[in-house]
Amino acid sequence: MSMIYMRTRDKLIATSIVIVFVSGIVGFFLFLPKEAITVGDFITYMASLSAIVVVLLHILTTSRQLDVMQSQIREMEYTRNLQIQPFPYTTTLQSEIERPRFYFCPIKEIKKDYGKAKLLYTVRFNARIENIGNGPAINIDVIARLTLAHLDGKFTPLMWSGDLIECISVREKDAKEINFVFRDNDPTVLEVLSRRGMGVLLDLTILYKNTLGADFKAEARYWLSCNNEEGRRHLERYLDVLRTAPVDYEAEITKYESLTMQDKWEEASEFFRTAFNKFWEKSDLAEHVALTSMIDPDAFSVTPLNKDEYQKEIRKKPPPPWE
């Protein structure tokens, strides 16, 4: 019950008390013949009027007591929810960048990319998520975001990914494997990591419920880097291919997209395998480059959410990546 509603209700009851009392007194002397009024009549009338006022005062007092009781009940429910506190926590995070290859988008809902072929590189993360709390964690949505950190302290979101786990109990060995896949042709991540930079972050948001239906959000941040010279050379090669291959294969891309625009998907799929597998087979690029991840202890947090906050967070979950 909102504070505005309670204040308005209290004002209405208090105003009613004053109106009833004043109207009763005025009405007694205005509408009853003065020669017929006795002291006994006045005392009886005032007793009746006082009874009405007492009832209104009782309603005012009782409503305030109910407000206090409801507030106490909400506090008890909140405390009970927090006592059953699951805590999904990510461990053994492994990350790598896979060499660029051609992908197509078969998802109609992604209108700007549907039926198109693009050369994309892949950033892949594999991790284990364990429940180190004291109650089962239910409906665990893990939302991952690659973020670029600037020297002025600002952050720019780059790519999104996500995963879903139905339940993790509190058993010691009950851990789940999760993975996140980011695919893009924007060279920013490769450029930063190939320059010994630590400006690329992996932000994890874990949304989950306990067995009583209370919602929670855990957030963690990892700094990503490529710590060896050979790996950085491979990233530079990835960058070169990302710039040149779309030009070299422009005719193949145009033909493939022409077939998908005509809804000739079988012919388009066969052409895609024939044309772009040649790029994959003749490429001498390294299969992948391993990255190092380091957790940021200052960015870790756990927050209880109300229903509206939970729905707002869950709407950030991204669509599936390119096939």
Secondary structure, DSSP 8 states (H G I E B T S, - for coil): --HHHHHHHHHHHHHHHHHHHHHHHHHHHHHS-GGG--HHHHHHHHHHHHHHHHHHHHHHHHHHHHHHHHHHHHHHHHHHHHHS---EEEEEEEEEEEEEEEEE---TTSTTTTT-EEEEEEEEEEEEEEE-SSS-EEEEEEEEEEEEE-TTS-EEEEEEEEEEEEEE-S-TT-EEEEEEEEEE--THHHHHHTTT---EEEEEEEEEE-TT--EEEEEEEEEEE--SHHHHHHHHHHHHHHHHHHHHTHHHHHHHHHHHHTT-HHHHHHHHHHHHHHHHHH----SEEEEEEEE-GGG-EEEEE-HHHHHHHHTT-------
